[in-house]
Amino acid sequence: MNHHQTELKKELKVRHITMISLGGIIGAGLFVGSGSLINMAGPASIFSYALAGLLVVLVMRMLGEMSMINPSSGSFATYAREALGPWAGYTIGWLYWFFWVIVIAVEAIAGANIIQYWFPSLPSWSASLVLTFLLTLTNVYSVKSFGEFEYWFSLIKVVSIVLFLILGGAIIFGFVPGTESPGISNLIHRGGFFPNGINSILLGITLVMFSFMGSEIVATAAGETSHPEKAITVATNSVIYRILVFYLGSILVLVTILPWDSHTLLKNPFVSVLELVNIPAAAQIMNFIVLTAVLSCLNSGLYTSSRMLFAMAQNGDAPRMFFKVNKKGVPLYAILGCTVISYISVIFNYLSPDKIFLFLVNASGGVALLVYLVIAFSQLRMRRKYEKENPEALKIRMWLFPYLTYATIIAIASVFVAMPFIDSMRSQFFLTLLIVVFVLVTYFVTKNKRSTDLLSEKKKQMPLQYKAK
């Protein structure tokens, strides 16, 4: 194995990272899933998004601090290994990988269902496999092709949200001919701003946290750009505006225009707003936008899971074959490995949607919170190390350290602990714990073998290193 066989190419440009950071947080959950949360919490659902968004902003600040000093495709798994020990890097790396390969399958199935809207005779399972295969090709070809596809996917999502906010504002302020402004009636005249109490807001935070998963992809992508500092700075500093504009802005428009207790209108809230002003083919337009969001998530899932697998193989936590890259600097085997698991998951959905596939989806439910917790604990440990060894490298700093870091840890831990007390989240909590225990067991069972294999690999490389010198 030579140097070029294990080196990722830095072909992502700052514009790629910038657009990925802008659009990466906009998932299909915003367009489709927001309606159920509004039905549950009413206008106060905006507080659920705001509080969950605040936690994500703080976590991203911590991740940006560490990424600025050590840009890595392993991202927080690499930092966890360094800060907390090999067991932490191994565990969170495999959990995050598991989360994204399941997301790939879920998004492929969601995309297939949308395509059936236009082609009802097309089998869902075949469309799922085709979508996964096509986006696998974009990832396999080069990291630049991934960046280009994600750039345009993200651009479509960002432009769509901006146009929706402009339209929503026009409706609210009565600038749309033939449409009566709702004013603030939907905010205060249907049981008030908190129709279902404070508890619904807290429950909403638990649900919303999963919608924000994907913000951390930028830290992974920064390892494959020639300007990592600039890319990380842009992504870290813009996360506040992304959440404030795209999520809080959209939810504010929805709860102002649509009655929160209307199950019909909120089944697909964005379509309902478009139909309110008689926009032709509103459902067609939104289906296209949601399909774009799904494909974007599928594309990002393939990229992120493969880079995590690559980084784990580099540390000896995964088979060494996943550490190899092709001539274009792409971890081909890692991508194919993630894809195979997703194909199997899609097949499980076809054969046993209510058992095996449902188990896999629920088992990945709490991973987002665990990832955020590990990032916070890692930053807490690494910040003190950086301040002693290289304080000048801290170009991005966590605000009010260590108090905000402690507050973030307590808040995220509280959300995780609350999961078993919520009927809809209980199964996800216990299944996630089951997966965590399984991964930890595999770490200790294979610990000696992995150490031996990694040492053997380093010995094989020594003659090549001396030769290079």
Secondary structure, 3 states (H helix, E strand, C coil): CCHHHHCCCCCECHHHHHHHHHHCCCCHHHHHHHHHHHHHHHHHHHHHHHHHHHHHHHHHHHHHHHHHHCCCCCHHHHHHHHHHCHHHHHHHHHHHHHHHHHHHHHHHHHHHHHHHHHCCCCCHHHHHHHHHHHHHHHHHHCHHHHHHHHHHHHHHHHHHHHHHHHHHHHHHCCCCCCCCCCCCHHHHCCCCCCCCHHHHHHHHHHHHHHHCCCCCHHHHHHHHECCHHHHHHHHHHHHHHHHHHHHHHHHHHHHHHCCCCCCCHHHCHHHHHHHHCCCCCHHHHHHHHHHHHHHHHHHHHHHHHHHHHHHHHHCCCCCHHHHCCCCCCCCHHHHHHHHHHHHHHHHHHHHCCCCHHHHHHHHCCCHHHHHHHHHHHHHHHHHHHHHHHCHHHCCCCCCCCCHHHHHHHHHHHHHHHHHHHCHHHHHHHHHHHHHHHHHHHHHHHHHHHHHHHHHHHHHHHHHHHHHHC
